[in-house]
Amino acid sequence: MQALRVERARREAREVISLRLVHPRGLLLPAWTPGAHIDVILPSGKVRQYSLCGDPTDRGAYTVAVLREPAGRGGSIEIHDPALVGRDVGVSQPRNHFPLVEAERYLFIAGGIGITPILPMARVVEARGIPWRLVYGGRARDSMAFVTDVKALGGNRVELCPQNETGVLDVESIVGNASTDTAMYCCGPEGLIKAVESACQRHLPPGSLHVERFAPSDPSSTRPQEPGKGFDVELRRTGVVLHVPPDRSLLDVVREAVPTVLSSCEEGFCGACVTTVLDGLPEHHDTVLTDAERKNNDTMIICVGRAKSERLVLDL
């Protein structure tokens, strides 16, 4: 975690503001790849995850864009506060659970603020000279961020679809017309993602679709379906052993010894509380880790994860 300064806030759409984050001493920032996100610790102490939406070749700054959500948990309201400019915020190393794979061609489908991880992907693909297309939907044109940027980047390869002008996206046609060598990326509201997932099952080979969600697809999917058993957790760096009863989360218990442990969604989809497992067998209930990461069992999401073994040893 490092302190970065909010150098600039810029309105990108009616309810969307972008922040440019720089090192206070002008140092270069850690490199990142399209699809990556960062944890941001706001002055209030809230931890939120935001997709990096700038240029991956720009090592001098990170750019994030945030939709104002009055009914949310307060992070977006704080981001939209003009007083944040000039202040320092804690920022994690970039992490990428939505990487850009190699492909012959790409089809990007973005809905609303879902354009944020897609924009740097389009920039990189364009620089590589690989064929691509973007279909970008939103409620209204003035609610859609980075419209000028994507049009300047892709021209007629970018299809803007404000719902109040063009209606609901015809996902079946969009996906059905894609060639089978296309890598498809989708980010946006859950209804859009589910429609794209359904169409891809009918029209494209398995593994063609890559999605990123800003909420769990099913709130119950990240919770154990049956009451779990208690287990012990050893925090190796802290030097304590704690008991996790069936009715408490691992994260809650860990906080007793490490109150500064990072977390945000506490529903298993953001990845803020990813933790290294040194010993024991974790029970995964998140939607963040890949199948390979789950098989390796050397990391877990502790807000919803539990243990299959009698004892877990964590690198905390």
LINPETA-V561163 format. One record per run of one state. SS is the DSSP state (~ for helix, > for strand, _ for the rest). FROM is the first residue (numbers start at 1). TO is the last residue. Records with the same first field share a line. If there is no record, write none. Layout:
SS=FROM-TO ; FROM-TO
This chain:
_=1-1 ; 14-15 ; 24-36 ; 42-46 ; 53-61 ; 68-74 ; 80-81 ; 85-87 ; 92-94 ; 96-104 ; 129-130 ; 139-140 ; 144-146 ; 167-170 ; 177-181 ; 188-189 ; 204-208 ; 213-218 ; 223-230 ; 236-239 ; 245-249 ; 258-273 ; 280-281 ; 284-290 ; 297-298 ; 302-305 ; 308-310 ; 315-316
>=2-13 ; 16-23 ; 37-41 ; 47-52 ; 62-67 ; 88-91 ; 95-95 ; 105-111 ; 131-138 ; 158-162 ; 182-187 ; 209-212 ; 231-235 ; 240-244 ; 274-279 ; 282-283 ; 299-301 ; 306-307 ; 311-314
~=75-79 ; 82-84 ; 112-128 ; 141-143 ; 147-157 ; 163-166 ; 171-176 ; 190-203 ; 219-222 ; 250-257 ; 291-296
